Amino acid sequence: MKVLIPGPLRSYTQGRHEVEARGATLAETLHDLDRIYPGIRFRMIDEQDAVRRHMRIFVNREQVRLLDTPLRASDEVLIVQALSGG
C-alpha cells in the first residue's frame, strides 16, 4: 500500500515522500516499513507500542490511533509529524 512520509522522516526513506509497505494491520505495515527503512518505526511508535503524541497517522484520510487497525492493500497511509518549538 502507499505510505506518505512527512519531511522530517524522509531521511529514513532516502528523501522519498511516497513509499510502499505491506501489512494486514497498521502495526504490520509499520513493521514492514521499518524492515525496509530501519529506524523509522521508532520515530512514530513509543516504547509502550503506542503512536507517539506528536505523530498523527491517517488511513484513507481518517485518523487512527490503534495499531491493530485493519488495512487493505488499496489503502493509503498518511503519516504527519506535528511541529513544535518556540
ChimeraX commands (.cxc) that place a marker at each C-alpha (Angstrom):
marker #1 position 0.00,0.00,0.00 radius 0.5
marker #1 position 1.02,3.60,-0.45 radius 0.5
marker #1 position 2.56,5.29,2.61 radius 0.5
marker #1 position 3.12,9.07,2.54 radius 0.5
marker #1 position 6.13,10.19,4.60 radius 0.5
marker #1 position 6.45,13.64,6.26 radius 0.5
marker #1 position 9.51,15.78,5.60 radius 0.5
marker #1 position 11.17,15.20,8.99 radius 0.5
marker #1 position 11.20,11.40,8.41 radius 0.5
marker #1 position 12.38,11.42,4.81 radius 0.5
marker #1 position 15.99,10.99,5.87 radius 0.5
marker #1 position 15.00,7.36,6.58 radius 0.5
marker #1 position 13.49,6.89,3.09 radius 0.5
marker #1 position 16.35,8.44,1.09 radius 0.5
marker #1 position 14.24,11.57,0.60 radius 0.5
marker #1 position 11.21,9.77,-0.82 radius 0.5
marker #1 position 7.84,11.24,0.16 radius 0.5
marker #1 position 5.90,8.17,-1.00 radius 0.5
marker #1 position 6.87,4.56,-0.34 radius 0.5
marker #1 position 5.24,1.14,-0.40 radius 0.5
marker #1 position 4.72,-1.20,2.57 radius 0.5
marker #1 position 2.65,-4.31,3.29 radius 0.5
marker #1 position 0.58,-5.49,6.22 radius 0.5
marker #1 position -2.88,-6.58,7.28 radius 0.5
marker #1 position -2.86,-4.09,10.18 radius 0.5
marker #1 position -1.25,-0.75,10.85 radius 0.5
marker #1 position 1.23,-2.47,13.19 radius 0.5
marker #1 position 2.28,-4.94,10.48 radius 0.5
marker #1 position 2.60,-2.15,7.93 radius 0.5
marker #1 position 4.83,-0.08,10.25 radius 0.5
marker #1 position 6.98,-3.16,10.94 radius 0.5
marker #1 position 7.33,-3.71,7.20 radius 0.5
marker #1 position 8.21,-0.05,6.74 radius 0.5
marker #1 position 10.87,-0.43,9.44 radius 0.5
marker #1 position 12.22,-3.56,7.74 radius 0.5
marker #1 position 12.71,-1.57,4.54 radius 0.5
marker #1 position 13.77,1.70,6.25 radius 0.5
marker #1 position 15.39,0.74,9.58 radius 0.5
marker #1 position 14.74,3.09,12.49 radius 0.5
marker #1 position 11.68,4.84,11.07 radius 0.5
marker #1 position 9.15,2.99,13.26 radius 0.5
marker #1 position 10.80,4.17,16.49 radius 0.5
marker #1 position 10.20,7.78,15.42 radius 0.5
marker #1 position 6.44,7.05,15.22 radius 0.5
marker #1 position 5.83,4.41,17.90 radius 0.5
marker #1 position 6.98,4.65,21.53 radius 0.5
marker #1 position 8.29,2.02,23.93 radius 0.5
marker #1 position 4.73,1.20,25.06 radius 0.5
marker #1 position 3.82,0.32,21.46 radius 0.5
marker #1 position 1.60,3.40,21.03 radius 0.5
marker #1 position 1.62,6.16,18.44 radius 0.5
marker #1 position 3.81,8.99,19.75 radius 0.5
marker #1 position 1.92,12.11,20.90 radius 0.5
marker #1 position 3.41,14.32,18.19 radius 0.5
marker #1 position 2.56,11.89,15.38 radius 0.5
marker #1 position -0.71,11.54,13.51 radius 0.5
marker #1 position -1.48,8.60,11.25 radius 0.5
marker #1 position -4.35,8.68,8.79 radius 0.5
marker #1 position -5.76,5.80,6.78 radius 0.5
marker #1 position -7.73,6.99,3.79 radius 0.5
marker #1 position -7.91,10.49,5.36 radius 0.5
marker #1 position -9.30,9.19,8.68 radius 0.5
marker #1 position -7.10,9.49,11.76 radius 0.5
marker #1 position -6.29,6.22,13.52 radius 0.5
marker #1 position -4.55,5.67,16.86 radius 0.5
marker #1 position -4.79,1.90,17.25 radius 0.5
marker #1 position -2.04,-0.24,15.82 radius 0.5
marker #1 position -4.43,-3.15,15.30 radius 0.5
marker #1 position -6.44,-1.12,12.76 radius 0.5
marker #1 position -7.03,-3.43,9.78 radius 0.5
marker #1 position -5.68,-2.31,6.40 radius 0.5
marker #1 position -6.22,-3.33,2.79 radius 0.5
marker #1 position -3.63,-3.23,0.02 radius 0.5
marker #1 position -5.60,-0.42,-1.64 radius 0.5
marker #1 position -5.46,1.83,1.45 radius 0.5
marker #1 position -3.36,4.97,1.68 radius 0.5
marker #1 position -1.49,5.66,4.92 radius 0.5
marker #1 position -0.52,9.26,5.62 radius 0.5
marker #1 position 1.96,10.00,8.40 radius 0.5
marker #1 position 2.01,13.52,9.81 radius 0.5
marker #1 position 4.51,14.85,12.33 radius 0.5
marker #1 position 3.39,17.84,14.37 radius 0.5
marker #1 position 5.82,20.72,14.55 radius 0.5
marker #1 position 6.66,22.32,17.87 radius 0.5
marker #1 position 9.08,24.79,19.22 radius 0.5
marker #1 position 9.21,28.32,20.39 radius 0.5
marker link #1:1,2 radius 0.2
marker link #1:2,3 radius 0.2
marker link #1:3,4 radius 0.2
marker link #1:4,5 radius 0.2
marker link #1:5,6 radius 0.2
marker link #1:6,7 radius 0.2
marker link #1:7,8 radius 0.2
marker link #1:8,9 radius 0.2
marker link #1:9,10 radius 0.2
marker link #1:10,11 radius 0.2
marker link #1:11,12 radius 0.2
marker link #1:12,13 radius 0.2
marker link #1:13,14 radius 0.2
marker link #1:14,15 radius 0.2
marker link #1:15,16 radius 0.2
marker link #1:16,17 radius 0.2
marker link #1:17,18 radius 0.2
marker link #1:18,19 radius 0.2
marker link #1:19,20 radius 0.2
marker link #1:20,21 radius 0.2
marker link #1:21,22 radius 0.2
marker link #1:22,23 radius 0.2
marker link #1:23,24 radius 0.2
marker link #1:24,25 radius 0.2
marker link #1:25,26 radius 0.2
marker link #1:26,27 radius 0.2
marker link #1:27,28 radius 0.2
marker link #1:28,29 radius 0.2
marker link #1:29,30 radius 0.2
marker link #1:30,31 radius 0.2
marker link #1:31,32 radius 0.2
marker link #1:32,33 radius 0.2
marker link #1:33,34 radius 0.2
marker link #1:34,35 radius 0.2
marker link #1:35,36 radius 0.2
marker link #1:36,37 radius 0.2
marker link #1:37,38 radius 0.2
marker link #1:38,39 radius 0.2
marker link #1:39,40 radius 0.2
marker link #1:40,41 radius 0.2
marker link #1:41,42 radius 0.2
marker link #1:42,43 radius 0.2
marker link #1:43,44 radius 0.2
marker link #1:44,45 radius 0.2
marker link #1:45,46 radius 0.2
marker link #1:46,47 radius 0.2
marker link #1:47,48 radius 0.2
marker link #1:48,49 radius 0.2
marker link #1:49,50 radius 0.2
marker link #1:50,51 radius 0.2
marker link #1:51,52 radius 0.2
marker link #1:52,53 radius 0.2
marker link #1:53,54 radius 0.2
marker link #1:54,55 radius 0.2
marker link #1:55,56 radius 0.2
marker link #1:56,57 radius 0.2
marker link #1:57,58 radius 0.2
marker link #1:58,59 radius 0.2
marker link #1:59,60 radius 0.2
marker link #1:60,61 radius 0.2
marker link #1:61,62 radius 0.2
marker link #1:62,63 radius 0.2
marker link #1:63,64 radius 0.2
marker link #1:64,65 radius 0.2
marker link #1:65,66 radius 0.2
marker link #1:66,67 radius 0.2
marker link #1:67,68 radius 0.2
marker link #1:68,69 radius 0.2
marker link #1:69,70 radius 0.2
marker link #1:70,71 radius 0.2
marker link #1:71,72 radius 0.2
marker link #1:72,73 radius 0.2
marker link #1:73,74 radius 0.2
marker link #1:74,75 radius 0.2
marker link #1:75,76 radius 0.2
marker link #1:76,77 radius 0.2
marker link #1:77,78 radius 0.2
marker link #1:78,79 radius 0.2
marker link #1:79,80 radius 0.2
marker link #1:80,81 radius 0.2
marker link #1:81,82 radius 0.2
marker link #1:82,83 radius 0.2
marker link #1:83,84 radius 0.2
marker link #1:84,85 radius 0.2
marker link #1:85,86 radius 0.2
view
